[in-house]
């Protein structure tokens, strides 16, 4: 098979479409013929040499894919060769084949084509696990989503609205904010021109956000705590703004607030399986009903992964950027 390899860390040109050995499904795994994969910021870090795959994972980038079951390892039940699926991965999505723990597979949702389905596993698992399983967003509460036009952001807006929350977003241009509004966002904040703490307080009569989904990390730690409502919950899932910040514990105590930080890739298989099961139970019905939909900006051939990475680095996209092997038909 072919896969995107990284002979030496570097810029987008470090991604090389190479012939490599086929993976073999182990016990509890399923082999998937990949139709499409999605590009995530973690892939950019891996390409640069800053985010190695966890032990035992595929060395190739790619944290999610869609495709068809090609073979089934021992100890697997409930799946058959030929099933159309999408999957959460620890690596290997930039390839023609990938071995996946069976607990990380999802059936193709009704109404979603095979290529587009590659846009779903990582964002649904990340948003559902953090916003709902950890931060326990409830109907009537306010959710603030940083990077509302990103893949994570576009899904968080829709899921927040689906459960009856009020959704605020930050984004870097009026055009991106307009797209967020089309998805249901209620409060639109241009972080380049506006102070999101002040704007959020003004829009919530001074209350702030009950839940904040944050991709920035250190840079936004202080402002995020100020933006939290009493009993608010801050869920940090990214570190684009640095890894070390100062936390005012007094402010946190005054608000009886909580800060959590999670990553998905390095979780044990049992934890990932539990998240995927929750996504299948709670999110898949919303997708099949059309209440929630994947947002795809651009699709590149898998061999053009360097150009897809440049698109993500330029942040000109809204939603997900996909890579396709051309085998979806």
Residue, then its C-alpha position, 0 to 999 in steps of 0.5 A: x500500500x501507499x502512505x504519507x511518511x515523514x522521513x525527516x521532520x520539517x515543513x509540509x514538504x516533509x510529507x512523502x507519499x511512499x510505498x510501505x508494508x500493509x498493516x495486519x489486524x491484530x487481536x481485537x482489530x479491524x483492517x480498513x481500506x481507507x476512502x478518506x482521512x482528515x487533517x488535524x493540527x496534531x498532524x502538523x505537530x507530528x510532521x514537525x517532530x513535536x508529537x510522536x504517535x503513542x507506543x504501538x500506533x501507526x507511525x503515519x499521521x492521521x487521527x481519523x478515517x473513513x472506509x470499508x472493512x477489509x479484514x477482521x482480526x481475532x476476537x472481533x464481533x459485530x463487524x463484517x467485511x465490506x461494512x462502511x465505517x469511520x474510525x478514531x485512530x491513534x495514527x495511520x489515517x494518511x494511508x490506503x489501509x489502517x488497522x483499528x481497534x474495533x471499539x474505535x469504529x463507527x458505522x457510516x451514518x445514514x445520509x453521510x457519504x463515505x468521504x465526508x464521514x472522515x470529518x466526523x470521528x475526531x471532532x465528535x469524540x473531542x467535543x462530546x467527551x469534553x463539553x458533555x462527559x467532562x464539563x456537563x453542558x446543560x440546556x440553558x447554559x452558555x458555551x463559549x467556543x474558541x476557534x468557532x470556524x475550526x473543525x472542532x468549533x463547527x461541531x461544538x456549535x451544532x452540538x451545543x445548540x442541539x442540547x439547548x445551550x446558548x453558544x458564543x464563539x471567537x473567530x478571526x474574521x467577519x467571514x468566519x463569524x458569519x459561517x459560525x452564525x449560519x451553524x447557530x452561534x448566538x454570540x459572535x466575537x472577532x478576537x482580532x478586534x474585540x476583547x472576548x471577556x468584555x463582549x461575553x459579559x456584555x452579551x450575558x448580562x455579566x454572567x459569563x460562560x458556563x462552559x468554555x472549550x479552549x484550544x489556546x492554552x496558556x495565552x487564554x488561561x487568565x482571560x478564560x477564568x475571568x470569562x467563566x460564570x459562577x460554577x463555570x467549567x473550562x475545558x482545555x484541549x489545545x495549546x496553540x497559545x503556549x503550555x505555561x500560564x499563570x492561574x489565579x486560584x483566588x479567582x477560581x475559588x471565588x467562582x467555584x470553577x473548574x479547569x480540566x485539560x484532556x487529550x484524546x490520542x494517548x488515552x487507553x483503548x478502553x477509554x476511547x471505546x467508551x467515548x466512541x460508544x457515547x458518540x454513537x448513542x448521543x451524536x449519531x442520531x443527531x447526524x442522521x436526523x440532519x440536526x448536526x452535520x460535518x462541515x468540510x471545506x476542502x478535499x485533496x488527494x492523499x498524495x497532496x497532503x503537503x498542500x492540505x497542511x499548508x491550508x490548515x497552517x494558513x487558517x483560511x478554511x472553515x470546518x475540516x480539510x480532508x484527504x482522499x484515496x480515490x476509492x470511495x466509489 
